[in-house]
Amino acid sequence: QVQLVESGGGLVQAGGSLRLSCAASGSISAVNVMGWYRQAPGKQRELVARITTYPSTNYADSVKGRFTISRDNAKNTVYLQMDSLKSEDTAVYYCNVFTRGMNYWGQGTQVTVSS
């Protein structure tokens, strides 16, 4: 089992920044993928960004150039630096870890961007 603890959500004005963190513990392989997804009201959950162990990254087109994903392998922690936030970034953000063939999800953290 893998446990994920997220932090860093909140309310911010448009143009501002937030940093999300997600610490993973439990049975995590040295080779894994960590990422962030988000779900806005009435919409499907979508990928925001993910990062492998090596690391390689990929981002949703809507956040490229504004968001940066990073990880600390020693701490099994993934971060999402979100800059130039827009109202359309408002959503619940979920941490995700794929390891040993299984997907694990955090409880979600609310990000609200006021215009």
Helices and strands as residue ranges (DSSP letters): E 2-7, E 10-13, E 18-26, E 33-39, E 46-52, E 57-59, G 61-63, E 67-72, E 77-82, G 87-89, E 91-99, E 102-105, E 109-114
